[in-house]
Amino acid sequence: MRTEVVVTGLGALTPLGGDVASTWAGLLAGQSGITALTSPEFADLPVRIGGRLPVDPAQALPRATARKLDRNQQMLLLAARQAWTDSGLAHLAGTGQAVPGERLAVSVSAGSGGLLSILETWETLKEKGARMVSPFTVARFIADGAASWIGLEIGAKAALETPIAACATGSEALRRGAELIRAGWADVVVAGGGDASVHPFLLASFAAMRALSHRNDEPARAARPFDKTRDGLVLSEGAAVMVLESAEHARQRGARVYAELAGAGVSADSYDFAQPDPTGEGQAAAMRRALTDARLAPDQVVHINAHAAGTPVGDRLESVAIRRTLGHHTSDAVVTAPKSMMGHLLGGAGAAEALATVLALHHRVVPPTINIDDFDDEIALDVTREPHELSGGVVGALTNSFGLGGHNSVLAFRSVGAT
């Protein structure tokens, strides 16, 4: 019998809020977290908009701790703390019912690692010399830094995983977390992703690829998935983390369950580094595999959280892939695009959008997609522009994450009942 994996804890820091409640409220309200970047270091850039956190993660940590961590590690550690507390596992410490470290794992990653610390250290080295380089530099920029800090805090000894797959990083971290539980290596996994990506270096680099929206005068309206006038993605920062748990372990301790992480599917386009396969077959293959793994039929999918970055080609091809996967049941699945509000969190996007999918199933309501003034008639999908209530009963949902380099990662969730 296959081990079921459920979600028992949630944590997030996004441009919409410093926790899950404020992020979810912002999504349901159709609130934009995209603002103008007015600091001097952004002044000469062709793109001067992005999604910044409304809270400073460094201020939420003791100074001695914050200085050891890169910004993405700070975000991920705080999101993990939220999820750990939300799961109820934090309250079991010292009661004899806590999860043994040998049955506890972490699968957390940032798509760009500690890039901000690398850039900061390079400037310090050039301007002040080697003696002024921080002894914490390696721990701040190393790719597995966030997983290691979280593992140290909760005492995880089963495994520390750091999947990196560009924009699909968060989704892949969740997939790997579920695999660890299914394989019997862990009972509980803290899993998710994040990125601190609002920096002149990254903005200039993505702008050079012609990947970003140039709506500098309309920040809140710049992220426009599925609109005819979409002109690129909007870079944002943020992190989202979930506590994944075997269903049996959750039942034994009486845990509140948000949803079941029922399956996952992956594929690779092997077509072009920046452009997706124009047939949409790679994305469709990942979706089909997620459905098969979850034992969900196309007619059981009532919601799709689309990758929908707002690029002219990407949004259209994703709609092709969805139609190839669901066929005549496509119109039965309500689609939403959280990037219209949060922007693109890069390594955090897959995790944050998976979190939104879980909450949609848990609360039985799908958040809207904003900034659609002129819907692209090539997008033959039911994209909701208002909060959309879901029907009762056990239903399924997919969340898509497609990354640079041809990574396709899809997660399938199943509801466990209405709240």
N, C-alpha and C positions, 0 to 999 in steps of 0.2 A: 504493500500500500504506500502511495506517495505521501510524503510529509507536506502538509499544508502550511503556507507561510502567511502570517497576518501582520497587519500594521497596528501597533499598540501605542506609539508615541510620535509626536510631531514637533518640529522646531524650525524656525525660519527667521531670517533677517533679509528683507527685500526693500526695494525703493518705495514700496507701499507701507512698510511698517517694520518695527523692530521685533515683532513676534508673529505667531501664527494668527492670532485673533485680528490684529490690525491689518495684516496682509489679506486675509480672507474678506474682511469687511471692505477693504479697498477694491478687491476684485468684484465683489457683488455690486458695489456702487458705481462701477465703471470709472474708477479714479485713475488718473495718469500719474506715474511716478517719475516722469521725464521732465527735466528742467534744463535751463541754460547753464552752461559752465562758464562762470564769470571770472574765475581766478586768472591772474596774469599768465600762468604757464599755458593756458589754453587759447590765449588771445590771437595767435598767429596761425591757428589750425584751420583747415577748411571746414571741419565739423566741430561745433562747440556746444553740443547737447549730449546728455546722458542721464542715466538713472543712478543717483547716489542714495546711499542709505540715509534715512532721516535721523539715525542715531550713530554715534561714533563708537565702534566696538572697543576701541582702546580705553574709552572712558568707563566701560562696563566691567573692566578687569582691573585687578590690582596692578599698579604701575610696574612692579617687579616682574609680573607675568606678561603684561602687554609688550614690554620691550624685548622679550625673548621670541615673540611671534610675528610673523608676517601678517599683513592685514587679512589675507584670505584665511589664515589659520585662526586668527581672532574670531572672524565671523563663524567659521565652522565649529570652533570650540563652543561658542555661545549657543549656536543652533543645536549642537549635540546636548548641551546641558538642558536646554528647554525640552527637547524630545525625551531625554532620560527622566526628567521630573514628570513630564506629562504621562509617561508610560506607567508611573507608579513604582518603578523598580528602585528609584532612589530611596523610597521610604522603607525598603526591605533591608537596607544595610544595617548590620548588627542584630537582626532578628533571627538569624539562622536560616532564613528563606531567600537570602540574596543569591544571585546567579554566580556559581563558581567561575573564577577567571578562566578555567580550562574549557568552559562551555560558552564563553562570551567573546565575540569578535567585533572588529571594526572594518568597514569597507567605505572609505571616505577619500575624496580626492578633489584637487583643484586643477582645472584644465591647463593653466599656465604655471602651476607650481608657485613658488615664491618670487615671481618676476619682479614685483615692486622692490623687494629687498635686494635683489641682484642689481637693479638699476641704482638704488640708493647707495649700495656699497661701492659700486664702480665710481660714482661721483665722489664719495668720501676718499677713496684710494687716490684718485687723481688730484683732488684739491688739498688733502690733509696728510696723505701718506699712509703706509701700511700700519703704523702704530695705532691709528685711530679706527681701524677696522674692528667691528664688534666681534667678540668671541662667540656670539650667538648666530653669526651670519650663516653658517652651514645649516644649522637647524631651521633657520627661517626660510631658506630658499630650496631646500631639498624637497623633492616631489612628495615623499611620504610623510612630510612633517606634520600635516594636520591629523592624519590617521594615528601617528605616533603620540601626539599630545593628547588626543582623545583616549587612546588606549591606556596611556599612563594614568589618566584621571579616573577611569572606571575600572581599571585592573583587568583589561582584556588580554587573555593569554592564548585563546584558540587560534587567532590569526589577525594580522593587520594587512589589509588589502588596499592598493592604490591604483585602481583602473583609470587610465587616461585615454580619452577618445574625443578630444576637441569638444564640440558643442554637445556631444552625447555622453560626456563624462559622468554627470550625475545619474543618468539613467543606467549606465553600465555599472556604476558603484552599487546601485540598488539591485541590479540583476545578480551581481556577484554575491551580494549579501544573502539573497534568497538561495543561491546555489550552495553556499556554506551550510545553511540550515537543512536544505534538502539532502545534502550529502551526509548529514549526521555529524558534522564537525563542530557545530555550535547550536545552542538553543536560542540564543539572542544575538542579533547583529545590529550595531549602530551604523547606519549607512546613509550616504548622501553626497552632495557636491556643492562647490561654491567657487567663486572667482572674484578677485578684486581687479576689475578690468577698466575702470574709468581713469585712465592715465594718458598723458599726451603721446607717449610712445605707442600705445595700442591704438589710440584714435587715429594717429597719423598713419600707422601701418594698415589698418583696415580701410581707411579712406583711400590709400594708394591702390588698394584692390578694387575700388569702386563698389564696396560692399555696404557703405553707410548711407543713411538718409542725410540729405543736406538741408533739411528744413530748420535752419538755425533760428528763424524768426517765429517758428511755431513748435516749440519743444513738445508740448503736450499732445500735439496732433501729428507728430513725426512718424511714430510707429503705426503703420497702416496696413496690417495683413489683409489680404483679399480685396483691397480697394484698387481700382484701376490706376490711381495716381501713386501707388506705393513706389518708393525709390530707394529702399534699402533698410537694413536693420539699424537699431539704436543700441549702442553698448551700455550695459548697466553692470552694477555689482550686487552681489548677494549670495546667500547660502541657504540650503534647506537640508534637513536631516530627518530621518525616520528611525524609529526603533522597529525592527523586524523580529518576529518571534515565531517559533513553531506554534501551530494552533493548539497542540496538546499542552505545551508549557504555559501558554496564555490561559487556557481553561483551568489548569491546575491552580493557578494563583488568582483566578477570578478577574483577569484583566479586562478592561474596556477595549474592544476591537473596533477600529475604524473601517477596515476593509480587508479583503484578502488580496495579496499580491499573487495572482493566480498563475501567471506565466510571463515569459519573455521571449523575444525573438531578435536575432541579429542577422545582418548581412553586410556585404561590402560591395560598393559599386564598381570599383576598379575601372573607372571611366576617366575622371579628371580630378585634380586636387581640389579645385574650387567649385566646379559645376557638377550637379547631380546627373546621374544617368538619365538622358532625355526620354527614355521609355517609361521611367518610374518603376521598373521591375525590381530594382534592388530594394527600394522602400517597401514595395508591396510584399516582397518575399519576407522581410522582417515582420511585417504585420501578420502575414499568414502564419508564420512560425509562432508568433506570440499567441495567436488564437488557438493553434493546435496544442501548444504547451499548456494553455489554460483550460483546454477542453471547452472552449466557447465556440458556438456557431455564429456566423455573421448576423443572423437575426436576433441574437442575444446582446449585440453591441448597441447600446442606446446613447453612448456619448464618446466623442473623440476629442482629446485635447491635442490640437494640432501643433506641430513644430512651428509652422507659419511665422517665419522670421520677418516677413515683409519685403522679401526680395522679389523682383518681377518674375524671374524664372522659377525660383524655389516654391513659391506658393502654388503656382499652377501645376507643377509636377507633383506636389504632394496631393493635390486634389485628384490627379490622374491615378496615383497609387492607391488612394482610399477607394476610389470607384472600382479599380481592378480587384481590390480585396473584398469589398462588401457586395459588389454587384448591385442587384436590384434592391438590396436592403440599405443602400447608402443613404437614402432619404429618411430612414428611420433613426439615424444616428445624429444627435445634435452636436455640432462642432463649435469649439471656442478656441480663441487664440490669446492666451494671457500676455504674450509679448506686446500686444497692443497697449498694455498698461504698465507692465514691469520692464519692458525692453528685453534685451537679450543678455542673460546672465552668464553666457558662455558655459564654463564648466558647472555652473550652478543651475542652468536652465532646465535640464532634464529632471533634476531633483525637485526644483520648485514647481514645475508643471505636473510632476507626479503627485506632489503634495496637494495641488489644486484639484487633481482628478480624484484623489482619495476623499477630499472634503466634499466634492460634488456628489459622490456616491453616498457618503455618510449623511449629508444634509438634504440629499435629493434635490439639488438645485445646481444648474450649470451657470457660471458667471458669463456675462456678455463679452462680446468683442467690440471695442470702440474704434472710432475714427473711420468707419466705413460710410463714406458719403456717396460713392458711386461704385456699387458692387461689381466686381469683374465677372462678366457673364460667361467667362471660360471656367469659372470655379463653380462646378455643379454640385455644391454641398449645401446642407442646411446649417448655415452659420448664424448663430443667435446673436442678436444685438441688444437683447434684454435678458435679465435672469430668467432661466427656463427651468420649470419644475420637471423632475423626472418621475416616471411612474413607479408604483410600488412593486414589491416582489424582488427576487434575486435577479440582478442585471449586471451586465459587463460594460467595461469602458477600456479604451486604449489611449495611451499617451505616446506620441511620436517624438523622437529626438534624432536629428540627422546632423552629422558633424563633418567639418572640413576633412578632406582626405578620403571621403566616401564611407564613413561610418554610419550605419543605420541601426538604431536601437529602439525597440518598441516594448513597452510594458503593458501587461493586461491585468486589470483589477476587477474583482467581483465584489458586489455589495454583500453585506451581512445583515441587512435589515434597516429600516428607517429609525431615526432618532425619535 
